[in-house]
Amino acid sequence: MGLDIRLPIGLMFSLVGVLLLGYGLTSPKEIYEAHSLGININLIWGGVLVVFGVLMLGGWLRSRKANAAK
């Protein structure tokens, strides 16, 4: 049994991504018009972090199933 850090990495990135997505969806739009040319950067990076976290969790599940089949 080796050390597999994909589980904590996936959980951490998914959690932070969900928080950023939530903030991006509920924050006032005036913030983004004044500071970032109207781009909701929290929403974009929240989605990127969630996708990365889900990929890490998927890799962890896949390796766990492969090890269980042996």
C-alpha positions in Angstrom: 0.0 0.0 0.0 1.5 3.3 -1.1 0.9 6.8 -0.2 -1.8 8.3 -2.4 -2.3 12.0 -1.9 -5.0 12.4 -4.5 -7.8 12.1 -2.0 -6.8 15.0 0.3 -5.8 17.1 -2.8 -9.1 16.4 -4.5 -11.1 17.2 -1.4 -9.2 20.4 -0.7 -9.5 21.8 -4.3 -13.1 20.8 -4.5 -14.0 22.5 -1.3 -12.2 25.7 -2.2 -13.7 25.6 -5.6 -17.2 25.3 -4.3 -16.6 28.2 -1.9 -15.3 30.4 -4.8 -18.2 29.3 -7.0 -20.7 30.3 -4.3 -19.1 33.6 -3.7 -18.9 34.3 -7.5 -22.6 33.5 -7.8 -23.8 35.6 -4.9 -21.4 38.6 -4.9 -22.5 42.0 -6.3 -21.7 42.6 -10.0 -20.4 46.1 -9.3 -17.2 44.6 -7.8 -16.2 43.0 -11.1 -17.0 46.0 -13.2 -14.7 48.2 -11.2 -11.8 45.8 -10.7 -11.6 43.1 -13.4 -13.1 44.5 -16.6 -16.5 42.9 -15.8 -15.1 39.3 -15.6 -16.3 37.3 -12.7 -12.9 35.7 -11.9 -14.2 34.0 -8.7 -16.8 32.1 -10.8 -14.3 31.1 -13.4 -11.5 29.9 -11.0 -14.0 28.3 -8.8 -15.1 26.1 -11.7 -11.5 25.4 -12.6 -10.7 24.3 -9.0 -13.8 22.1 -8.9 -12.9 20.4 -12.1 -9.4 19.7 -10.9 -10.6 18.4 -7.6 -13.1 16.1 -9.3 -10.3 14.8 -11.6 -8.1 14.1 -8.5 -10.9 12.3 -6.8 -11.7 10.3 -9.9 -8.0 9.2 -10.2 -8.1 8.2 -6.5 -11.3 6.1 -7.0 -9.9 4.5 -10.2 -6.7 3.4 -8.5 -8.6 2.1 -5.5 -10.8 0.0 -7.7 -7.7 -1.3 -9.6 -6.0 -2.2 -6.4 -9.2 -4.0 -5.1 -9.4 -6.1 -8.3 -5.9 -7.5 -7.8 
